[in-house]
């Protein structure tokens, strides 16, 4: 049977088409494999970040556990440790380390919450924590700090490309010469670091959740016009109102007009009710430090005075990217209200105000009347851990988990290794409500 020219052309066309389909299919499969590989790498990176964050929380909570003085606080911290250790184990299970025998690492993550819970139960039953138990808690904290440091190095190594997340990525890595280690090899170092893990027998300085409330200062305040809001924005920023334009509106619990300058480098929000400056931000690079911290703080103080925000007390500050961020809290009759917060950022090259955030203040500021029936400050001090030395004491208003305010005695304490710790005892119930550890460095003070 002879093949006609038309048939031959048809066969060739089919062959070319089939080849094109196969090539396209191969490209599609390669692309799918590439996307699957990228998705896997993303999941690994997310797990590393979750594990790193959990390790930070465990380290911080264990340190608080050393300074807790009441059964309620021990229980709260133990429950937080249980949650964070469970999160850490779940993140670890998502990483490509199945071939490793991470017995000590898993043992630490399992036992840290259990041991804290056992201590909590003991204190609740009226028993004292022994020196040996404090020593074991201290050892747990040492190991958590080591895990925290190692996780930080691992995360930085992955981000910089010095450590590869998976063997597949290692094979496809474009690096020449000595190949980068995988995340698996990093966890081998973890496990070796836990060789001397002890045998055990058997949670601003406050959260931004204070912004979840309905703003008290704007709730019944009269509405202002857009023009009036623009004029207040110009006054606060010390610029001509002709150089400002409206860009958008913010709704939600604090409706505001939002303005910017012609270059878009400046953003300022003014509340529709009351016409208060809610926040503003200037975007520019600060390349050097030419003024002192005292000058920067003085400029921030002048801004508050200009805006008519009075009776604010400086609490903590931190230097970041050549700018000084200063936290202020409202102070009335010797009581610091940490709920009424304002943050101001000052450029350290020329003293310009780069940022102002008064949302915490607008949400919470009010005239307060405290009821009678407080316990004495001496009785409250008895709730402070014997491991702490009280250096000063005062009254403070802090937020609770339910966004309600708590009047507390604030005890500024010193630890045996010269750390500063803040302990808050409820002024009515005597409950230990909060512990904050102050991390102090040349750049400022951070409360956690």
C-alpha positions in Angstrom: 0.0 0.0 0.0 1.5 3.3 -1.1 1.4 6.5 0.9 0.1 9.5 -0.9 1.9 12.8 -0.6 -1.2 14.2 1.3 -1.0 11.4 3.9 2.7 11.8 4.4 2.2 15.5 5.0 -0.6 14.7 7.5 1.6 12.2 9.3 4.4 14.7 9.6 2.0 17.4 10.8 0.7 15.0 13.5 4.2 14.1 14.5 5.2 17.8 14.9 2.0 18.5 16.8 2.5 15.6 19.1 6.1 16.7 19.7 4.8 20.2 20.5 2.2 18.8 22.9 4.8 16.6 24.6 7.2 19.6 24.9 4.5 21.8 26.3 3.5 19.0 28.7 7.1 18.6 29.8 7.4 22.4 30.4 4.1 22.3 32.3 5.4 19.4 34.5 8.7 21.1 35.1 6.8 24.3 36.0 4.5 22.4 38.3 7.5 20.7 40.0 9.2 24.1 40.4 6.0 25.6 41.9 5.7 22.6 44.2 9.3 23.0 45.3 8.8 26.7 45.9 5.7 25.9 48.0 7.6 23.3 50.0 10.4 25.8 50.6 7.9 28.4 51.7 6.3 25.9 54.2 9.7 25.1 55.6 10.6 28.7 56.0 7.3 29.4 57.7 7.9 26.5 60.1 11.4 27.9 60.9 9.9 31.3 61.7 7.2 29.8 63.9 9.7 27.7 65.7 12.0 30.7 66.2 9.1 32.8 67.6 8.0 30.0 69.9 11.6 29.7 71.2 11.7 33.5 71.9 8.4 33.2 73.8 9.6 30.2 75.8 12.8 31.9 76.8 11.0 35.1 77.9 8.3 33.2 79.8 10.8 31.0 81.6 12.6 34.1 82.8 9.3 35.5 84.1 8.6 32.1 85.8 11.8 32.7 87.9 10.3 36.0 89.2 6.7 35.0 89.7 5.5 35.3 93.3 1.8 34.1 93.3 0.0 30.9 92.3 -2.1 32.7 89.7 0.9 34.1 87.9 2.7 30.7 88.0 -0.4 29.1 86.5 -0.7 31.7 83.7 3.0 31.4 82.8 2.8 27.6 82.9 -0.2 27.6 80.5 1.7 30.0 78.2 4.7 27.7 78.2 2.5 24.7 77.4 1.0 26.6 74.4 4.4 27.8 73.1 6.1 24.4 73.5 3.2 22.8 71.6 3.6 25.3 68.8 7.3 24.7 68.7 6.9 20.9 68.5 4.3 21.3 65.7 6.6 23.6 63.7 9.5 21.2 64.2 7.4 18.3 62.9 7.0 20.2 59.6 10.7 20.5 58.9 12.8 17.9 56.9 14.6 16.5 60.0 12.9 13.0 60.1 16.1 11.1 59.9 17.5 12.8 62.9 17.0 11.5 66.4 16.0 14.8 68.1 15.3 13.1 71.4 16.7 15.8 73.7 15.1 18.7 71.8 11.7 17.0 71.9 12.3 16.1 75.5 12.9 19.8 76.4 9.9 21.0 74.5 7.7 18.4 76.1 8.9 18.8 79.6 9.2 22.6 79.9 5.4 23.0 80.0 4.8 20.0 82.2 7.4 21.1 84.8 6.0 24.6 85.0 2.5 23.2 85.5 3.8 21.0 88.3 5.4 24.0 90.0 2.1 25.9 89.6 0.1 23.2 91.3 2.6 23.1 94.1 2.4 26.8 94.8 -1.4 26.7 94.5 -1.5 24.1 97.3 0.4 26.5 99.6 3.9 25.0 99.3 7.1 26.9 98.7 9.3 26.5 95.7 12.6 24.9 96.8 16.1 26.1 95.9 16.5 22.9 93.8 13.3 23.7 91.9 14.5 27.3 91.3 17.8 25.9 90.1 16.0 23.6 87.6 13.9 26.4 86.3 17.1 28.4 85.9 18.6 25.5 83.9 15.5 25.3 81.7 15.9 29.0 81.1 19.6 28.6 80.1 18.7 25.9 77.6 15.8 27.9 76.2 18.2 30.8 75.7 20.6 28.5 73.8 17.8 27.2 71.6 16.6 30.8 71.0 20.2 31.9 70.0 20.6 28.9 67.7 17.3 29.5 66.1 18.2 33.1 65.5 21.5 32.0 63.8 19.6 29.4 61.7 17.0 31.8 60.5 19.7 34.4 59.6 21.6 31.6 57.8 18.6 30.6 55.7 17.8 34.2 54.9 21.4 34.9 53.7 21.5 31.7 51.8 24.3 30.2 53.9 22.0 27.4 55.0 19.7 25.5 52.5 16.3 24.4 53.6 16.2 21.0 51.9 18.4 18.5 50.1 16.6 19.2 46.8 17.4 22.9 47.1 21.0 22.0 48.0 21.4 20.0 44.8 20.0 22.8 42.7 21.9 25.5 44.5 24.0 27.6 42.1 26.8 28.0 44.7 30.1 26.7 43.6 32.8 25.1 45.7 31.8 24.1 49.2 28.1 23.4 49.4 26.0 25.2 52.0 24.8 23.1 54.9 21.1 22.1 55.1 18.7 22.9 57.9 19.1 19.2 58.9 22.7 19.8 59.7 21.7 22.9 61.8 19.5 20.8 64.0 22.3 18.3 64.6 24.0 21.2 66.4 20.9 21.8 68.5 20.8 18.2 69.6 24.5 18.2 70.6 23.8 21.4 72.6 21.2 19.5 74.8 23.6 16.8 76.0 23.7 18.2 79.5 19.9 18.8 79.7 18.8 18.1 83.3 16.5 15.4 84.5 13.1 16.7 85.7 10.5 15.4 88.0 7.3 16.2 87.8 3.1 33.2 79.3 4.9 49.7 74.6 5.2 47.8 77.2 1.6 46.5 76.9 -0.2 44.8 74.0 -1.7 46.8 71.2 -5.1 45.1 72.0 -5.9 48.3 73.9 -6.8 49.7 70.5 -9.7 47.3 70.1 -11.9 49.4 72.3 -14.3 52.1 71.1 -12.3 55.4 71.3 -13.4 57.3 74.4 -12.2 60.7 73.3 -14.0 60.7 70.0 -17.2 58.9 71.0 -19.2 62.0 71.9 -16.9 64.7 70.3 -18.5 67.1 67.7 -17.7 66.5 64.1 -15.3 68.7 62.2 -15.2 69.7 58.6 -12.7 68.4 56.2 -11.2 71.9 55.9 -10.9 72.2 59.6 -9.2 68.8 59.8 -6.7 69.9 57.0 -5.9 73.1 59.0 -5.1 71.1 62.1 -2.9 68.8 60.1 -1.0 71.8 58.7 -0.6 73.2 62.2 0.7 70.0 63.6 3.2 69.5 60.8 4.2 73.2 60.6 3.6 73.4 56.9 1.3 75.4 54.6 -2.2 74.0 54.2 -1.9 74.6 50.4 0.8 71.9 50.3 -1.5 69.3 51.7 -4.2 67.2 49.9 -6.8 64.7 51.0 -6.0 61.2 49.9 -8.5 58.9 51.6 -10.8 58.3 54.5 -10.5 55.8 57.3 -13.6 54.2 58.7 -13.7 51.7 61.6 -13.8 52.6 65.2 -12.0 55.9 64.7 -13.2 57.5 61.4 -10.6 60.0 60.1 -9.6 62.2 57.2 -6.2 61.1 55.8 -4.0 63.8 54.2 -0.6 63.7 52.4 1.8 66.2 50.9 2.3 66.6 47.2 5.3 64.2 47.2 3.4 61.5 49.1 6.2 61.3 51.7 3.9 62.5 54.5 0.7 60.9 55.8 -1.5 62.4 58.5 -4.8 61.2 59.9 -7.3 63.6 61.7 -10.3 62.2 63.5 -13.7 63.3 62.0 -15.0 63.6 65.6 -13.1 66.0 67.7 -10.5 66.8 65.0 -7.6 65.1 66.9 -4.3 64.3 65.2 -4.5 60.5 65.3 -1.1 59.8 63.8 1.3 61.2 61.2 4.4 59.7 59.5 7.2 61.3 57.4 9.1 58.9 55.2 12.8 59.8 54.8 16.2 58.3 55.4 18.1 59.4 58.4 21.8 58.7 57.6 23.6 60.1 60.7 23.3 61.2 64.3 24.0 64.9 64.9 22.0 65.7 67.9 21.8 64.3 71.5 19.0 62.2 72.9 18.1 65.1 75.2 17.6 67.4 72.2 15.4 64.8 70.5 13.3 64.3 73.7 13.0 68.1 74.1 11.6 68.3 70.5 9.1 65.6 71.3 8.0 67.3 74.5 7.5 70.6 72.5 5.2 68.8 70.1 2.9 67.5 72.8 2.7 71.0 74.3 1.9 72.5 70.9 -0.9 69.9 70.4 -2.3 70.6 73.9 -1.6 67.1 75.2 -0.7 67.7 78.8 0.4 65.6 81.9 2.3 63.0 79.8 5.2 61.2 81.4 8.1 59.7 79.4 8.4 56.0 80.1 10.7 54.2 77.7 12.6 55.0 74.6 14.5 53.1 71.9 16.9 54.3 69.2 16.2 52.7 65.8 17.6 53.5 62.4 19.0 56.8 63.7 15.7 57.8 65.1 14.6 58.0 68.7 11.2 56.5 69.5 9.8 57.8 72.8 6.9 56.3 74.7 4.7 58.6 76.7 1.9 57.6 79.2 -0.6 59.9 80.9 0.1 60.6 84.5 -2.4 61.8 87.0 -1.9 62.4 90.7 1.0 60.0 90.9 -0.7 57.3 88.9 0.8 56.4 85.5 -1.9 55.2 83.0 0.0 52.9 80.6 -3.2 52.6 78.6 -3.1 56.2 77.5 -0.1 55.9 75.2 1.5 58.2 72.7 4.6 57.4 70.6 6.8 60.0 69.0 9.7 59.4 66.6 12.4 62.0 66.2 15.2 62.1 63.6 18.6 62.2 65.2 20.2 64.2 62.4 18.2 67.4 62.7 15.6 66.8 65.4 12.6 66.7 62.9 9.5 64.8 64.2 9.1 61.8 61.9 6.2 60.0 63.6 3.4 60.6 66.0 0.9 58.0 67.1 -1.8 59.0 69.6 -4.3 56.2 68.9 -3.8 54.5 72.3 -4.3 57.9 74.0 -7.5 58.7 72.0 -8.9 55.2 72.6 -8.4 55.1 76.4 -8.0 58.6 77.8 -10.7 59.6 80.3 -11.3 61.2 83.6 -10.9 58.4 86.1 -12.2 57.9 89.6 -10.8 55.0 91.6 -13.1 53.3 94.1 -12.2 52.7 97.7 -11.2 49.4 99.2 -7.6 49.0 98.0 -5.2 46.8 99.9 -2.2 48.4 101.4 0.9 48.7 99.3 2.8 46.8 102.0 0.4 43.9 101.7 0.7 44.0 97.9 4.5 43.9 98.2 4.3 40.6 100.0 3.1 39.1 96.7 6.4 39.9 95.0 8.7 37.0 94.6 11.5 36.7 97.2 13.9 36.4 94.3 13.4 40.1 93.6 14.5 43.2 95.5 11.9 46.0 95.4 13.6 49.4 94.5 10.5 51.6 94.1 6.7 51.4 94.1 3.8 53.4 92.7 0.3 53.2 91.3 -0.3 52.4 87.6 -3.2 51.6 85.3 -2.6 48.7 82.9 -4.8 46.9 80.4 -6.1 43.4 81.0 -6.6 40.6 78.5 -10.3 41.6 78.2 -9.4 45.2 77.3 -10.6 46.4 80.7 -8.3 48.6 82.9 -6.7 47.4 86.1 -5.4 49.6 88.9 -2.2 48.0 90.2 0.7 48.7 92.4 3.8 48.8 90.2 7.0 47.5 91.8 10.3 48.2 90.1 12.6 45.4 91.1 16.1 44.2 90.7 17.1 40.5 90.2 20.0 38.7 91.6 21.9 39.1 88.3 21.1 42.9 88.2 18.2 42.9 85.7 15.3 45.3 86.1 11.8 43.7 86.4 8.4 45.3 86.8 5.7 43.5 88.8 2.1 44.6 88.8 -0.1 43.6 91.8 -3.9 44.3 91.6 -4.6 47.1 94.0 -7.9 45.6 95.0 -7.5 41.8 94.9 -3.8 41.4 95.5 -3.5 39.2 92.3 -0.2 39.3 90.5 -1.4 40.6 87.1 1.7 41.1 85.0 5.5 40.8 85.0 7.7 42.7 82.5 11.4 42.2 82.1 13.3 45.3 81.0 15.9 44.7 78.3 18.3 47.6 78.5 21.0 48.5 76.0 22.8 51.5 74.6 19.9 51.9 72.1 17.3 52.1 74.8 14.9 50.0 76.9 12.5 47.4 75.8 9.8 45.9 78.1 8.6 42.4 77.5 
